[in-house]
Amino acid sequence: MLDKTFNPADVEAKHYQRWEDAGAFAAHVESNKRPYTIMMPPPNVTGSLHMGHALTFTLQDALIRFQRMRGQDALWQPGTDHAGIATQMVVERNLAKEGLTRQQLGREKFLETVWAWKAESGGTITRQLRRLGASPDWPRERFTMDEGLNKAVRKVFVELYRQGLIYRDKRLVNWDTKLHTAISDLEVEQKELNGNLWHFRYPIEGEEGRHIIVATTRPETMLGDTAVAVHPEDPRYQDLIGKFVRLPLVGRLIPIVGDEYADPETGSGAVKITPAHDFNDFEVGRRHNLPMINLLDRDGRILDSFEGYAAKVGGRLEPFSEPVPEEFRGLDRFEARKRVVEEMEALELLEKIEPHKHTVPHGDRSGVIIEPWLTDQWYCDAKTLAKPAIEAVEQGRTVFVPRQWENTYFEWMRNIQPWCISRQLWWGHQIPAWYGPDGSVFVAETEEAVRAEAEARFGAGVALTRDADVLDTWFSSALWPFSTLGWPEKTPDLARYYPGNVLVTGFDIIFFWVARMMMMGIHFMGDVPFRTVYIHALVRDEKGQKMSKSKGNVIDPLAVIDQYGCDALRFTLAAMAAQGRDIKLAVSRVEGYRNFATKLWNAARYAEMNQVAPLPGFDPAGVRLTVNKWIVGAVQQAAARITEAMEGYKFNEAAGAIYQFAWNSFCDWYLEFTKPILNGEDEAAKAETRATTAWVLDRILHLLHPLMPFLTEELNEKLGGASDRMLITAAWPEPQPGLVDAAASGEMEWVIKLISTIRAIRAEMNVPPSAQIPLLLRGAGAVTQARLETHRDLILRLARLSGVTLTTDEAPKGSAQAVVEEATLVLPLADFIDVEKEKARLAKEIGKLEQEIGKIDAKLANRQFVERAPEEVIEEQRERRAEADTVRGKLADALASLG
């Protein structure tokens, strides 16, 4: 007998272990089934499950369980990412507690320490994924630093280098002055700060008393200015193009150049150009062959002498040096800012200072302001690799769902910049490049191969120095769809499971991961890495705000699982995962879907108490009772809707369809409709209804399993009649033709609509629940009259009616009316409510709602409000208006029905 209540904690660990022990998650490369592949986006080895993880892994698991049940050879390839910066920071913090630094340990010993940490603490995220019910093929788990993937990374680097697609260059990078490494755009957090805009006067050389005014948010960078740019068509400055200004504080002569980057409508229309410290300025500098002057060291302090680089013929940069004014040497960049402003003011070259709010890049892990810095780095020719990846999406070989994300992909790919792939870290794939005594570069997959090449040029015993940098974490992740399957070896797994069917991920890594997998997959495998990219939304708090620790609005998925169970969280996320819409998650929603689990559990207990059990050989097509024909057909219709929704990645529609069927059609209606049968004397009808109930309940468990795996597996075990049959490997209820009886469906849906309409009127009119009210049915045709006679007792009981009378008379005064099909329902309420008082109440409620709608309309019509309010606030107002309008409509209908 089922326990009185469903306790998720009692069943989750039990069933997960049972699935793993049975190998239920395994793909079978030798199978003759059709393969279905999902590559798990590898979470950081340092990671802990957050709500974004919970969403993406819930959706992936739902898909993999769905396709596994449909008879596919389903591979969900798991693994974790070595997370270069994050992992190095964790281990360095641990060392700091012991009073040690990585430099004291040395590279080799430090890396041994990282591997030891990984062995002990690096499995947290995968253990937490098990708590979420994730069912990947765990024995296949990979790590982006394991030996197989390391081999793949080295091979890709060497091949791209030899093809001229990887090279060294001096360019600007996002430089973290605390971590002392270049970082990717994804690791940069833009923060809005209150700052200043300083306007400086630069003297025009040879024109005494004439100045050009430039504005900057970073005065210290003026020390590295190499030009002033104006728009070539700006009439104010056309006579100055080609002339020079004398750069204050330094004395450097710098040209005034015409470039469309300068916006005549912004500020003075003239902009200072510092190519070595601003990404836009860098491009201007390249267009005009401007010198590039680096001001700073790796800590963000002013150098003793400028590291200058002049562009020569062919774009090659030739180094030169220039003294830094003594008063600025060694100053921190922000101290230098103050000193520059003071000096410019002293020279009477400070025009004005304006308060200025602007976004400033910060390192997401270090928290320091990121500095654009000119360094030598390794780059990948992303532009060349992007071309076939763009064509693949244009031709439909890979499709984005929702389709609008293709525009985001194209926008980035068509304007792609060289990809900086080197990082100044110790933890990661060390770049397979060595330098000879004259600085020449040797690149090969092994040191032995490099040494043979170097000795052929320099002779035996030549001293070689390996490049100390490691590769960007995204470089190894870009190879994930094929490196995890054994590439560069031609393995059976690679032949069978590449390309994958779908990638499920968030929009924020379309650039960093999706695009790069596309580029690398096509280049090395000759085909796209996945046929579909499903982009899910963000999980926000209930007000639509992004979750953050500083706001205190973070929802911990593990805490939610502890309180409400894994199934309730999974179902909530799926039910809210509408395409193209962010999820506004409130814990109360999870509680609501926990109630859904409880509802189904109680329905199963009710069935068990009424001797409902699976009937071997039961044929749903053979049922004879109308109510059973109806529910059998309803199962088929629900299965069709759920299957179609899952195939189309419409998880919210799949969740909505199974919820509506299980809660409403089955629990609320079918179980109520069949109570008189189970309590009656017709043994044949009872036997058929018990068998039908068992079959429908079993279908519900199958259809619900991808979203609520633990509850459904527990009920399957307790009610299924076969203890060795696991639901996870059972067959999906594919829609069967011929099981929908249109007449039975029409009849029972009419009964449901009739009762629901009466219940709604009772609720809207405040009719006491205990009151037995009469129903007059006017204009009922022969079919309706027949249905009424068949189901009269059911209607009287469930609608709480004293009787039903067919009539042709006009409605008595104080009646509420509604129409169901051709018949008019008349409910005389004068004896049960104060009609005039009820009219007044309804009118008052309608008035309140109209006032609220008017206030919201006024807000939304206010241009200033719409422009200034956060998008989530505007969306909340729109939702409140829609909700109020719906309620107003219902109350207006109720008022009208009272005459």
Summary of the structure (lengths in Angstrom):
residues: 899
radius of gyration: 35.2
end to end distance: 53.5
largest distance: 114.0
contacts: 2899
relative contact order: 0.09
helix: 48%
strand: 20%
